[in-house]
């Protein structure tokens, strides 16, 4: 059993994508075209003939290489065919020493050992009639949804319109997302559309202006939410509640799950929980790699505090 490090140019993308498509823990974020769209760079760790794989997104600053978790990509880690869940630690040990910092999220089915952070995700089963799903909604959500909207649901919204909308109303809240990252998102959406995996739903006001949207992707039997937004002038209408309920109704019995993609942000988690989802967990691994020795962030902080 040999795990080898491959530069991006050496990855056999047909075999890579086959592993993602057939693996029990395959996620849309792991496909080569998804990674190509959103990563600054990425290399890989590969077991044997692509029976298990791990993408290594990396960037370089001041000559220092770091492995990072890209935006619009909640979970990565090791993806595998068959029963390989015991090899996650072996993959971690094979991460090359020249990456100074590693900060990456491992998918739900990766069992990590040692120092890592457990993070929350929300998943809603939707493989049942809509009315059955809606019966489990929290009372305040059910109350909001009883109020009719004087607006129109639509799927005819361009990616460019959505990105400009998000930059206009949310950029100040998320200053760490650079404008170049939104260009990557646009590229990703084009790839998703080519793969017939993109969905866009919106709400238009009486002047046919966009006032709320949901953008996401399909993979196997899961609907993944990637980006959502509401015009600040229409918050009182609870458009995000109505729109997500509409999406659930549209996909009920056609897919197994709606993946909320988190969140640990309090107000977003509060919103998610109104739909009564299942709470699941994934793992975040973060450490400094110095001359082959691993130093976890919180350990360094504790040592620094002792010096003060």
C-alpha positions, 0 to 999 in steps of 0.5 A, spaced: 500 500 500 503 506 497 501 513 498 504 518 493 504 525 492 503 528 485 503 535 483 497 537 479 499 536 472 501 529 474 494 527 476 490 522 472 483 526 472 479 521 469 481 516 475 481 521 480 473 523 478 472 516 478 474 515 485 470 521 487 464 518 483 464 511 486 466 512 493 462 512 499 464 518 502 465 522 495 462 529 495 462 534 489 467 538 492 472 533 491 471 533 483 477 535 479 473 540 475 471 543 482 478 544 485 480 547 478 475 552 479 476 554 486 483 553 488 489 557 487 493 551 486 492 544 488 496 537 488 494 530 491 496 524 495 494 518 491 493 511 494 495 505 489 491 506 483 486 511 485 483 507 490 483 513 495 485 520 494 486 526 498 486 533 494 491 538 497 489 545 496 495 550 497 497 557 496 504 561 496 505 567 500 512 570 501 515 564 499 511 560 504 506 554 502 500 553 506 495 548 505 488 551 506 480 550 505 478 554 499 471 558 500 465 555 497 468 548 499 466 545 506 469 539 506 475 535 503 480 530 506 480 523 504 475 520 499 476 512 498 473 506 495 471 500 499 473 500 506 479 505 507 476 509 513 482 506 517 488 510 513 486 517 514 492 518 519 496 515 514 494 520 509 496 526 514 502 523 515 504 523 508 503 531 507 509 533 505 514 537 510 515 543 505 507 545 507 508 550 513 501 550 515 496 545 514 488 548 515 483 543 512 477 540 513 475 533 513 469 530 510 464 527 515 466 519 514 474 521 515 475 518 522 481 523 525 485 521 531 489 526 536 488 534 535 482 536 531 476 541 531 469 538 531 465 542 526 457 542 526 453 541 519 446 540 518 443 535 513 435 535 512 432 528 509 428 530 503 426 523 501 419 523 503 413 527 501 413 535 502 407 535 507 411 530 511 417 534 511 414 541 513 410 537 519 417 537 522 418 545 521 419 549 528 412 553 529 415 560 528 417 557 521 410 554 520 407 561 522 412 565 517 410 560 511 402 561 512 403 569 510 403 569 502 408 573 499 406 578 494 413 576 490 415 571 484 419 565 485 424 564 479 429 560 476 431 565 471 437 569 474 444 569 471 450 567 475 453 574 474 447 577 477 447 573 483 454 575 484 453 582 483 448 582 488 452 578 493 458 583 493 453 589 493 449 587 500 454 582 503 461 584 501 462 588 508 460 582 512 465 578 509 471 582 507 476 576 507 472 573 500 476 577 495 473 579 489 478 574 485 474 569 489 468 571 486 471 570 479 473 563 481 465 562 484 463 564 477 468 559 473 465 554 478 458 555 476 460 555 469 463 548 470 457 546 475 452 548 469 456 544 464 455 538 469 448 539 469 449 540 477 447 547 478 441 550 481 439 557 482 432 559 485 430 567 486 425 571 488 423 577 484 419 583 487 413 587 483 418 590 479 422 584 477 428 586 481 432 580 485 430 580 492 433 574 494 436 568 492 439 561 493 445 558 489 447 551 490 449 544 486 447 537 486 451 531 487 448 524 487 442 524 491 444 531 495 442 538 494 448 542 497 447 550 498 453 554 496 450 561 497 444 565 499 442 572 500 436 577 501 436 584 500 436 588 506 430 592 505 426 586 504 428 582 511 421 583 514 418 578 509 422 572 511 424 571 504 430 566 506 425 562 509 420 562 504 425 561 498 428 555 502 421 552 503 420 552 496 426 549 494 425 543 499 418 542 496 421 542 489 426 537 491 422 533 496 422 525 494 427 527 488 433 527 492 435 524 499 438 530 503 439 537 503 445 539 505 445 546 509 453 546 509 453 548 517 453 553 520 457 554 527 455 562 526 449 563 531 444 566 527 445 562 521 445 555 525 438 558 528 435 559 521 437 552 519 434 549 526 427 552 524 427 546 519 429 541 524 435 538 520 439 532 523 446 535 526 452 532 523 459 533 524 466 534 520 473 535 522 478 541 522 485 539 522 490 545 523 497 545 525 504 548 523 509 543 520 516 545 522 522 541 520 517 535 520 514 536 527 507 538 528 505 544 532 497 545 533 495 552 533 492 552 540 498 549 543 503 554 540 498 559 543 498 556 550 506 556 550 505 564 548 501 565 553 505 562 558 511 567 556 507 573 557 
